[in-house]
Amino acid sequence: MLASMQQRKSASIAKANEAAVPEVPAALPDSQAGFWLDAHYDPVANLKAFSTCLHTCDLYGDGDWRLAVAGLDNKLKVWKGTQMASEHTLVDIPSAATSFYADDQIPRIPALAVAVGPNVFIYRNLRPYFKFTLPPETVSDVEKTVWRQLYAGSLGLAQARQALHKLSTGSTPVTSCTTELQDLDEAGQEADLDMLSKQYKGEPPVQQTVITCMTTVKKAYDEDDAVSCLVLGTESGQVMVLSPTANIATHHWQLRQHVPAFLCASGLLDVEHRVAIATRHGKLVLMKNGAVTSTIHLDALPLGIARSHKGFLVGCTNSTVQCFSLKGKRSFCVNLPSPILAMHGLETAQQKLAKCLVVSLANGDVRVYNEQHLVSVTHFKSPVNAMTFGKFGREENTLVSITRTGGLDVKILPRTAKLDGGSSVTGPPPEQDIPLDIPKRTAVYIQQTEREKANAVDMHTTFQQELVKLRLATAKAYMKVMTDGQGATSTSTASSASLSLNATVSGLGPAFKLTLELCNNGSQPILGAALVLLYNRQMYSAQHDQRQLPVLLPALQYHFDIRIRCLDPEAGVDVVKILMHSSKSPVPLLSALVKMPFSEFEEE
């Protein structure tokens, strides 16, 4: 169906792409301007979902791939082509959706897994097939004893709250019932306690965690329809791998004080596998065969993770995409012009080695990167909040996006698209092959060459002597300026103090900001020092003419900001003299001259 729509719209693709891409960077070749082919756009689809809840799969094994959207409206919607085929109600807001093959039966029909709260709902042929529930968390014996005594009446409410508060402030995790009891008001505690007793039927409640992220890993074979296992990340910091039938957890990995937010798995579970975990607190945990190999502190909180040839790509909230190798070393970092909204890996069957990354930005751009090289830029009318790349319908390479306004956009990657973005910007420049225009040798040139060969030693000695004299004269002039206070940077080397002052002026006028950086280079602190500004009061006015300085400790740099206003911009410029004096000596400790810039006229 998508192929027929592509043929019907082929006449208007070029015009639509020109309207959608207002500006293409100069580093991109001209052939990349129409990188995507428009297949379908439904502005009133009314879809609200995350990228982790967007997935395409062959639900019936007929070769017609469908789109499954687990939305924020607690509904699972399935799209076939351009029409919504079915809709299913979920019990709560979903956190992730994916598909996997649970067995080797023919025909090959995958199962659709939707993570909702502590449960994973598995659908076969879009019918509820199985539900896996996370095992409850372990509750400490001390908490069980306190609740049992509270329900029995042998322990008072105040004593129970005190004991549970002491337990919650430690390193031992507590249940949600304990947290609710701590939040009760002083008034009406007995009624609230009765309500909690009825809610939990007088028994100490169990702690149930929830699923935060989900992905799949191949079990024994690296094939598209090979048997896979679900990998779950929980709120309690656990990462577990389910069996192919998703009825039991076969692997448990506990992350200390790390809550998984995004998962990315690669390799084979029975041979060698790796799992990259982007946590909620801004860390990247890399695991190999169940053992943590490295923990990386990210510059900002993660927004997504994808696999690449050299490792893992992590998108962060500081508008960067960072690549880390399998050993945890950062390979490169790509700075983006706008914050990231969504990201997804891009891999085609025609170009198996080209593992690219599709990034959606807040300014409406959708960019494709091959490692750190920019491949294409496409502008959307509405920013894309969620996306997925893969098969859809009968098409192999399709980008399915959900815009901020709830629209559904489908674009097709042409088979002739070039994903090697680095080939257009690397290599020697074309000017390298152009030969230089070397002039012909003249008689004067030959005579000068012979003279330099005969007197090479004397000429070099004279040059070195003149160079040393120039450096000495420059150093003397610089020292004179520094000691006389005739520059913005001044240094005092008096026996009583060793100070350095750097002054900079910022602003266009008539209001300026004078920033002073003062440093005590000596070994003794300086007490009772003050700064004084001397200037033409008919031209300038300062916020503080005098400033008492604090104790200037050695090797510390102090910053001071002084507001100066130009009273008459037409009078030109003048200098501001800065003096630093002490009550112990009539001679200034340090002085500097600051030449003020020309002032702009104030708008009326």
C-alpha positions as CSV (number, residue, x, y, z in Angstrom):
1,M,0.0,0.0,0.0
2,L,2.8,2.4,0.8
3,A,4.5,1.6,-2.5
4,S,1.4,2.5,-4.4
5,M,1.1,5.8,-2.5
6,Q,4.7,6.5,-3.2
7,Q,4.0,6.2,-7.0
8,R,1.0,8.5,-6.8
9,K,2.9,11.1,-4.9
10,S,6.2,10.9,-6.9
11,A,5.2,14.0,-9.0
12,S,5.0,16.3,-6.0
13,I,8.0,14.9,-3.9
14,A,10.5,17.4,-5.1
15,K,8.2,20.4,-4.5
16,A,7.3,19.1,-1.0
17,N,10.9,18.5,0.0
18,E,11.8,22.1,-1.0
19,A,9.1,23.4,1.3
20,A,10.1,21.1,4.1
21,V,13.8,21.8,4.0
22,P,14.4,25.6,4.1
23,E,18.1,25.3,4.5
24,V,20.6,22.5,4.0
25,P,24.1,22.8,5.5
26,A,26.9,23.4,3.0
27,A,28.7,20.2,4.1
28,L,25.9,18.1,2.6
29,P,25.9,17.1,-1.1
30,D,23.1,18.4,-3.4
31,S,21.8,14.9,-3.8
32,Q,20.9,14.7,0.0
33,A,18.5,17.6,-0.1
34,G,15.5,15.3,-0.8
35,F,16.7,12.5,1.6
36,W,13.3,11.2,2.6
37,L,10.3,10.4,0.4
38,D,6.9,11.4,1.8
39,A,4.6,8.4,2.0
40,H,1.8,9.4,4.4
41,Y,0.8,12.1,6.9
42,D,-2.2,12.1,9.1
43,P,-2.4,15.4,11.1
44,V,-5.5,14.2,13.1
45,A,-4.2,10.8,14.2
46,N,-4.3,12.0,17.8
47,L,-1.3,9.9,19.0
48,K,0.6,10.6,22.1
49,A,3.4,8.2,22.9
50,F,7.1,7.9,23.6
51,S,9.7,6.4,21.3
52,T,10.0,3.3,23.5
53,C,6.3,2.7,23.0
54,L,6.4,2.9,19.2
55,H,7.2,-0.4,17.4
56,T,6.7,-2.0,14.0
57,C,6.4,-5.8,13.6
58,D,4.9,-8.6,11.5
59,L,2.1,-9.4,13.8
60,Y,0.4,-12.1,11.7
61,G,3.4,-13.5,9.9
62,D,2.0,-12.5,6.4
63,G,4.9,-10.1,5.5
64,D,2.7,-7.0,6.1
65,W,4.4,-5.1,8.9
66,R,2.1,-3.2,11.2
67,L,2.6,-0.3,13.6
68,A,1.9,-0.8,17.3
69,V,1.5,2.4,19.4
70,A,1.1,2.1,23.2
71,G,-0.1,5.6,23.9
72,L,-0.4,7.8,27.0
73,D,-4.2,7.4,26.7
74,N,-3.9,3.8,28.1
75,K,-4.7,2.3,24.7
76,L,-2.8,0.0,22.3
77,K,-3.5,1.1,18.7
78,V,-2.4,-1.0,15.7
79,W,-2.1,0.6,12.3
80,K,-2.1,-1.3,9.0
81,G,-0.8,0.9,6.3
82,T,-2.6,4.2,6.6
83,Q,-5.6,3.0,8.6
84,M,-6.0,2.0,12.2
85,A,-6.8,-1.7,12.3
86,S,-7.6,-2.3,16.0
87,E,-7.6,-0.7,19.4
88,H,-7.0,-2.3,22.8
89,T,-7.4,-0.9,26.3
90,L,-4.5,-1.1,28.7
91,V,-4.8,-1.0,32.5
92,D,-2.3,1.8,33.0
93,I,0.1,4.1,31.2
94,P,2.6,1.9,29.3
95,S,6.4,2.3,29.6
96,A,7.7,0.3,26.6
97,A,6.6,-1.9,23.7
98,T,8.5,-4.4,21.6
99,S,8.2,-7.7,19.8
100,F,10.1,-11.0,20.0
101,Y,10.0,-14.6,18.7
102,A,9.3,-17.0,21.6
103,D,9.8,-20.3,19.7
104,D,10.9,-21.9,16.4
105,Q,7.5,-22.8,15.1
106,I,6.5,-22.2,11.5
107,P,4.9,-19.9,10.4
108,R,7.1,-17.4,12.2
109,I,4.7,-15.2,14.2
110,P,6.2,-12.8,16.8
111,A,4.7,-11.9,20.1
112,L,4.0,-8.3,21.0
113,A,5.1,-7.3,24.5
114,V,3.7,-4.2,26.3
115,A,5.2,-3.2,29.7
116,V,2.5,-1.6,32.0
117,G,3.4,-1.0,35.6
118,P,4.8,-4.3,37.1
119,N,3.4,-6.4,34.3
120,V,4.4,-7.4,30.8
121,F,1.3,-8.1,28.6
122,I,2.1,-10.5,25.7
123,Y,-0.1,-10.6,22.7
124,R,-0.2,-13.3,20.0
125,N,-2.1,-12.5,16.8
126,L,-3.2,-9.3,18.7
127,R,-5.0,-11.4,21.4
128,P,-4.0,-11.5,25.0
129,Y,-1.8,-14.6,25.5
130,F,0.2,-14.3,28.7
131,K,1.0,-11.9,31.5
132,F,4.3,-11.8,33.4
133,T,4.4,-10.0,36.7
134,L,7.6,-8.9,38.4
135,P,8.3,-10.7,41.7
136,P,7.7,-8.5,44.8
137,E,10.6,-6.9,46.5
138,T,12.1,-8.2,49.7
139,V,10.7,-6.5,52.8
140,S,13.0,-6.3,55.9
141,D,12.1,-8.3,59.0
142,V,12.2,-5.2,61.1
143,E,9.5,-3.5,59.1
144,K,7.3,-6.6,59.1
145,T,7.6,-6.8,62.9
146,V,6.7,-3.1,63.4
147,W,3.6,-3.4,61.2
148,R,2.5,-6.7,62.9
149,Q,2.8,-5.2,66.3
150,L,1.0,-2.0,65.1
151,Y,-2.0,-4.0,63.8
152,A,-2.0,-6.2,66.9
153,G,-2.1,-3.1,69.2
154,S,1.0,-3.9,71.2
155,L,2.8,-0.9,69.7
156,G,1.5,2.6,69.7
157,L,1.1,4.7,66.5
158,A,3.7,7.3,67.6
159,Q,6.3,4.5,68.5
160,A,5.6,2.8,65.2
161,R,6.1,6.0,63.2
162,Q,9.3,6.7,65.0
163,A,10.7,3.1,64.4
164,L,9.7,3.3,60.7
165,H,11.1,6.7,60.3
166,K,14.5,5.5,61.7
167,L,14.3,2.6,59.3
168,S,13.5,4.8,56.2
169,T,16.3,7.2,56.9
170,G,18.9,4.4,56.7
171,S,20.0,2.4,53.7
172,T,17.2,-0.2,53.9
173,P,14.4,0.3,51.4
174,V,10.9,0.5,52.8
175,T,7.5,-0.2,51.3
176,S,5.0,2.3,50.0
177,C,2.7,1.6,53.0
178,T,5.5,2.9,55.3
179,T,5.9,6.0,53.2
180,E,2.1,6.7,53.3
181,L,2.2,6.3,57.1
182,Q,5.1,8.8,57.4
183,D,3.0,11.3,55.3
184,L,-0.1,11.2,57.5
185,D,-1.1,14.4,59.3
186,E,-1.1,14.7,63.0
187,A,-4.9,15.2,62.9
188,G,-7.0,12.2,62.0
189,Q,-4.2,9.6,62.3
190,E,-6.4,6.9,63.7
191,A,-8.9,7.2,60.8
192,D,-6.0,7.1,58.3
193,L,-4.5,4.1,60.0
194,D,-7.9,2.3,59.9
195,M,-8.0,3.1,56.2
196,L,-4.5,1.7,55.6
197,S,-5.5,-1.4,57.7
198,K,-8.6,-2.0,55.4
199,Q,-6.5,-1.4,52.3
200,Y,-3.9,-3.9,53.2
201,K,-6.3,-6.2,55.2
202,G,-4.2,-6.0,58.4
203,E,-1.2,-7.6,56.9
204,P,2.2,-6.0,56.3
205,P,2.1,-4.9,52.6
206,V,4.6,-6.2,50.1
207,Q,6.6,-3.8,47.9
208,Q,5.9,-4.1,44.2
209,T,8.3,-2.4,41.7
210,V,7.5,-1.3,38.2
211,I,9.1,-1.6,34.8
212,T,10.9,1.5,33.5
213,C,12.4,0.2,30.2
214,M,12.4,-2.9,28.0
215,T,14.4,-4.3,25.1
216,T,15.2,-7.7,23.5
217,V,18.4,-9.7,23.0
218,K,18.9,-12.7,20.7
219,K,19.3,-16.0,22.4
220,A,21.5,-18.2,20.3
221,Y,21.4,-17.1,16.6
222,D,21.9,-13.7,15.0
223,E,18.9,-13.9,12.6
224,D,16.0,-11.5,12.0
225,D,13.5,-14.2,13.2
226,A,15.7,-15.9,15.8
227,V,14.4,-16.7,19.3
228,S,14.8,-13.6,21.5
229,C,14.5,-12.8,25.2
230,L,13.0,-9.8,26.9
231,V,15.3,-7.6,29.0
232,L,13.6,-5.5,31.6
233,G,14.8,-2.6,33.8
234,T,12.9,-1.9,37.0
235,E,12.4,1.0,39.4
236,S,14.3,-0.8,42.1
237,G,17.5,-0.8,40.0
238,Q,17.2,-4.4,38.7
239,V,17.9,-5.6,35.2
240,M,16.5,-9.0,34.5
241,V,16.3,-11.3,31.4
242,L,13.2,-13.4,30.9
243,S,13.1,-16.8,29.3
244,P,12.0,-17.0,25.6
245,T,8.5,-17.8,26.7
246,A,8.5,-14.9,29.2
247,N,7.2,-16.9,32.1
248,I,10.3,-16.7,34.4
249,A,13.3,-14.5,34.9
250,T,16.6,-16.4,34.1
251,H,19.1,-13.6,34.9
252,H,19.0,-11.0,37.6
253,W,21.5,-8.1,37.8
254,Q,21.3,-5.5,40.6
255,L,22.5,-2.0,40.0
256,R,23.3,-0.2,43.2
257,Q,21.5,3.2,43.4
258,H,20.9,3.2,39.6
259,V,17.5,3.3,38.1
260,P,17.5,2.2,34.5
261,A,15.9,4.7,32.1
262,F,17.0,3.3,28.7
263,L,18.3,-0.1,27.6
264,C,20.3,-1.3,24.6
265,A,21.4,-4.9,24.2
266,S,23.5,-6.6,21.6
267,G,25.1,-9.9,20.9
268,L,23.8,-13.4,21.8
269,L,22.7,-14.4,25.3
270,D,24.1,-17.9,25.1
271,V,27.4,-16.8,23.6
272,E,28.5,-13.2,24.4
273,H,26.2,-10.3,25.0
274,R,26.5,-6.7,26.1
275,V,23.9,-4.4,27.7
276,A,24.2,-0.6,28.0
277,I,22.0,1.0,30.6
278,A,21.4,4.7,30.7
279,T,20.2,5.5,34.2
280,R,17.9,8.2,35.5
281,H,20.7,9.9,37.5
282,G,22.9,10.6,34.5
283,K,25.2,7.6,34.4
284,L,25.9,5.0,31.7
285,V,26.5,1.4,32.9
286,L,28.1,-1.0,30.5
287,M,27.7,-4.8,31.2
288,K,29.3,-7.8,29.5
289,N,27.9,-11.2,30.2
290,G,26.2,-10.0,33.4
291,A,29.3,-8.2,34.8
292,V,29.6,-4.5,35.0
293,T,32.7,-3.4,33.0
294,S,32.5,0.3,33.4
295,T,30.3,3.1,34.9
296,I,30.5,6.5,33.1
297,H,29.3,9.8,34.5
298,L,27.5,11.6,31.7
299,D,27.6,15.4,31.3
300,A,23.8,15.6,31.4
301,L,20.8,13.4,31.9
302,P,20.2,10.8,29.1
303,L,17.3,11.1,26.6
304,G,17.9,7.9,24.6
305,I,20.5,5.3,23.6
306,A,21.3,3.5,20.4
307,R,23.8,1.0,19.1
308,S,26.6,1.9,16.7
309,H,29.6,0.2,15.1
310,K,32.1,1.5,17.7
311,G,29.9,1.2,20.8
312,F,26.8,3.0,22.0
313,L,25.4,6.5,21.2
314,V,23.8,8.4,24.1
315,G,21.7,11.6,23.6
316,C,21.7,14.0,26.5
317,T,19.7,17.0,27.7
318,N,22.6,19.4,26.9
319,S,21.9,19.0,23.2
320,T,24.8,16.6,22.6
321,V,25.1,13.0,21.2
322,Q,28.1,11.2,22.8
323,C,29.6,7.9,21.5
324,F,31.2,5.5,24.0
325,S,33.2,2.5,23.0
326,L,32.5,-1.0,24.4
327,K,35.2,-0.4,27.0
328,G,33.6,2.9,28.2
329,K,35.9,5.4,26.5
330,R,34.2,8.4,24.8
331,S,35.0,8.4,21.1
332,F,33.4,11.6,20.0
333,C,30.7,14.2,20.9
334,V,28.3,15.9,18.4
335,N,26.9,19.3,19.4
336,L,23.4,19.9,18.2
337,P,21.8,23.3,17.5
338,S,18.6,22.5,19.5
339,P,17.5,20.2,22.4
340,I,16.9,16.5,21.5
341,L,13.3,15.2,21.6
342,A,13.8,11.7,20.3
343,M,16.4,9.4,18.7
344,H,16.5,6.0,17.1
345,G,19.1,3.9,15.3
346,L,19.1,3.6,11.5
347,E,20.3,0.4,9.8
348,T,19.5,-0.8,6.3
349,A,19.8,-4.2,4.6
350,Q,21.4,-2.7,1.5
351,Q,24.1,-0.9,3.5
352,K,24.7,-3.3,6.4
353,L,27.8,-1.5,7.6
354,A,26.2,1.9,7.8
355,K,24.7,2.2,11.3
356,C,23.4,5.7,11.5
357,L,21.4,7.7,14.0
358,V,18.2,9.6,13.5
359,V,17.8,12.6,15.9
360,S,14.7,14.8,16.3
361,L,15.3,18.3,17.6
362,A,13.0,20.8,19.2
363,N,13.3,23.3,16.3
364,G,11.6,20.8,14.0
365,D,14.7,19.3,12.3
366,V,15.2,15.6,11.9
367,R,18.9,14.9,11.4
368,V,20.7,11.7,10.3
369,Y,24.3,11.2,11.5
370,N,26.8,8.6,10.4
371,E,29.0,8.6,13.5
372,Q,29.9,12.3,13.8
373,H,29.3,13.1,10.2
374,L,26.0,14.8,9.2
375,V,24.2,13.0,6.4
376,S,20.9,14.9,6.0
377,V,18.6,17.5,7.6
378,T,14.9,17.5,7.1
379,H,12.5,20.1,8.6
380,F,9.1,19.1,9.9
381,K,6.2,21.5,10.4
382,S,5.8,20.2,13.9
383,P,8.6,18.9,16.1
384,V,8.8,15.1,16.3
385,N,8.3,13.7,19.8
386,A,8.6,10.0,19.0
387,M,10.0,7.9,16.2
388,T,11.0,4.5,15.1
389,F,12.8,3.1,12.0
390,G,12.3,-0.2,10.3
391,K,9.9,-2.1,8.1
392,F,6.3,-0.9,7.7
393,G,3.9,-2.4,5.3
394,R,5.9,-3.8,2.4
395,E,8.6,-1.2,2.7
396,E,12.0,-2.1,4.1
397,N,13.2,1.2,5.4
398,T,10.6,3.5,6.8
399,L,10.7,6.3,9.4
400,V,7.5,6.5,11.4
401,S,7.1,9.6,13.5
402,I,4.6,11.1,15.9
403,T,4.6,14.9,16.0
404,R,4.0,17.2,18.9
405,T,0.5,17.9,17.6
406,G,-0.4,14.2,17.6
407,G,0.0,13.7,13.8
408,L,1.4,10.5,12.3
409,D,4.1,10.9,9.6
410,V,5.6,8.1,7.5
411,K,8.6,8.7,5.3
412,I,10.5,6.2,3.2
413,L,14.3,6.0,2.8
414,P,15.2,5.6,-0.9
415,R,17.3,2.7,-1.9
416,T,19.7,5.1,-3.6
417,A,20.3,7.2,-0.5
418,K,23.9,7.5,0.5
419,L,24.5,7.1,4.2
420,D,28.3,7.6,4.1
421,G,28.2,11.2,5.3
422,G,31.9,11.3,5.9
423,S,32.9,10.8,2.3
424,S,31.8,14.2,1.2
425,V,33.8,16.2,3.8
426,T,37.0,14.2,4.2
427,G,40.1,13.9,2.0
428,P,42.6,16.4,0.7
429,P,41.2,19.7,-0.7
430,P,41.1,20.1,-4.5
431,E,43.6,23.0,-4.4
432,Q,46.3,20.4,-3.5
433,D,46.3,19.1,-7.1
434,I,46.9,22.6,-8.6
435,P,50.7,23.2,-9.2
436,L,52.2,26.4,-7.8
437,D,53.4,29.1,-10.3
438,I,57.1,29.1,-9.5
439,P,59.0,32.1,-11.1
440,K,62.0,31.5,-13.2
441,R,65.5,31.9,-11.8
442,T,67.2,35.3,-12.6
443,A,70.8,36.4,-12.3
444,V,70.1,38.5,-9.2
445,Y,68.5,35.5,-7.5
446,I,71.6,33.3,-8.3
447,Q,74.0,36.0,-6.9
448,Q,72.0,36.4,-3.7
449,T,71.9,32.6,-3.3
450,E,75.7,32.3,-3.6
451,R,76.2,35.2,-1.1
452,E,74.0,33.5,1.5
453,K,75.8,30.2,1.1
454,A,79.2,31.9,1.6
455,N,78.1,34.0,4.6
456,A,75.5,31.7,6.2
457,V,77.1,31.5,9.6
458,D,77.6,35.2,10.0
459,M,74.1,36.0,8.8
460,H,72.6,33.5,11.3
461,T,74.7,34.9,14.2
462,T,73.6,38.5,13.4
463,F,70.0,37.4,13.2
464,Q,70.1,35.7,16.6
465,Q,71.8,38.8,18.2
466,E,69.1,41.1,16.8
467,L,66.4,38.8,17.9
468,V,67.7,38.7,21.5
469,K,68.0,42.5,21.6
470,L,64.3,42.8,20.4
471,R,63.1,40.4,23.1
472,L,65.0,42.3,25.7
473,A,63.7,45.7,24.6
474,T,60.1,44.3,24.6
475,A,60.5,42.8,28.1
476,K,61.8,46.1,29.4
477,A,59.0,48.1,27.9
478,Y,56.4,45.6,29.2
479,M,57.9,45.8,32.7
480,K,57.8,49.5,32.7
481,V,54.2,49.6,31.7
482,M,53.4,47.1,34.5
483,T,55.2,48.8,37.2
484,D,54.1,52.3,36.2
485,G,50.4,51.3,36.1
486,Q,50.0,52.4,32.5
487,G,48.0,49.4,31.3
488,A,44.8,47.4,32.1
489,T,47.0,44.7,33.6
490,S,49.2,45.9,36.5
491,T,51.6,44.2,38.9
492,S,53.1,45.4,42.2
493,T,56.3,43.9,43.4
494,A,56.9,46.0,46.4
495,S,58.6,44.5,49.4
496,S,55.4,44.7,51.4
497,A,53.0,43.2,48.8
498,S,53.0,41.2,45.6
499,L,49.7,41.8,43.7
500,S,48.4,41.5,40.1
501,L,45.4,43.2,38.7
502,N,43.6,42.6,35.4
503,A,40.8,44.9,34.3
504,T,38.4,44.4,31.5
505,V,35.5,46.5,30.2
506,S,32.3,45.0,28.7
507,G,29.3,46.7,27.2
508,L,28.4,49.0,24.3
509,G,27.5,52.0,26.3
510,P,26.4,54.2,27.8
511,A,26.4,51.7,30.6
512,F,29.6,49.6,31.0
513,K,30.7,47.0,33.4
514,L,34.3,47.1,34.7
515,T,35.5,43.7,35.9
516,L,38.5,43.5,38.1
517,E,40.5,40.3,38.8
518,L,42.8,40.8,41.8
519,C,45.3,38.2,43.0
520,N,47.7,38.2,45.9
521,N,50.9,36.5,44.6
522,G,52.7,36.9,47.9
523,S,53.0,34.5,50.9
524,Q,51.3,36.8,53.5
525,P,47.6,37.9,53.6
526,I,46.9,41.6,53.0
527,L,44.6,43.4,55.5
528,G,42.8,46.8,55.2
529,A,43.2,47.4,51.5
530,A,40.9,49.5,49.4
531,L,40.2,50.3,45.7
532,V,39.8,53.9,44.5
533,L,38.7,55.0,41.0
534,L,39.9,58.3,39.6
535,Y,38.1,59.5,36.4
536,N,36.6,62.6,34.7
537,R,33.4,63.2,36.5
538,Q,32.0,65.3,33.7
539,M,32.2,62.2,31.4
540,Y,31.6,59.2,33.7
541,S,29.9,58.3,36.8
542,A,30.7,55.1,38.8
543,Q,28.5,53.1,41.1
544,H,31.2,52.9,43.7
545,D,34.2,55.2,43.7
546,Q,35.7,53.4,46.6
547,R,35.5,49.8,47.7
548,Q,36.9,48.3,50.8
549,L,38.5,45.0,50.1
550,P,38.3,41.9,52.2
551,V,41.3,40.0,53.5
552,L,43.4,39.1,50.4
553,L,44.6,35.6,51.0
554,P,47.6,34.3,49.0
555,A,47.1,32.4,45.7
556,L,43.3,33.3,45.6
557,Q,41.7,35.3,42.8
558,Y,39.1,37.9,43.6
559,H,36.5,39.2,41.2
560,F,34.8,42.7,41.5
561,D,32.3,44.3,39.2
562,I,31.9,48.0,39.0
563,R,29.1,49.8,37.0
564,I,30.3,52.8,35.0
565,R,28.0,55.1,33.0
566,C,29.1,57.5,30.2
567,L,27.3,60.8,30.8
568,D,28.3,62.4,27.5
569,P,28.8,59.9,24.6
570,E,29.6,62.8,22.2
571,A,32.7,63.8,24.3
572,G,34.8,60.9,23.1
573,V,36.7,58.6,25.4
574,D,38.9,59.0,28.5
575,V,40.8,56.8,31.0
576,V,39.9,55.5,34.4
577,K,42.7,55.1,36.9
578,I,42.5,52.4,39.5
579,L,44.5,52.7,42.7
580,M,44.9,50.2,45.5
581,H,46.1,51.6,48.7
582,S,46.5,50.5,52.3
583,S,46.2,52.4,55.6
584,K,49.7,51.4,56.6
585,S,51.4,53.2,53.7
586,P,50.9,56.5,51.8
587,V,52.2,55.0,48.6
588,P,49.7,53.0,46.5
589,L,50.2,49.3,46.5
590,L,49.1,49.0,42.9
591,S,47.8,51.2,40.0
592,A,46.4,50.6,36.6
593,L,45.0,52.7,33.7
594,V,41.9,51.5,31.8
595,K,41.0,53.1,28.5
596,M,37.3,53.3,28.1
597,P,35.7,52.4,24.8
598,F,33.5,54.6,22.7
599,S,29.9,54.7,23.9
600,E,26.8,54.1,21.9
601,F,24.1,56.7,22.0
602,E,21.2,55.9,24.3
603,E,17.9,55.2,22.6
604,E,15.1,57.5,23.6
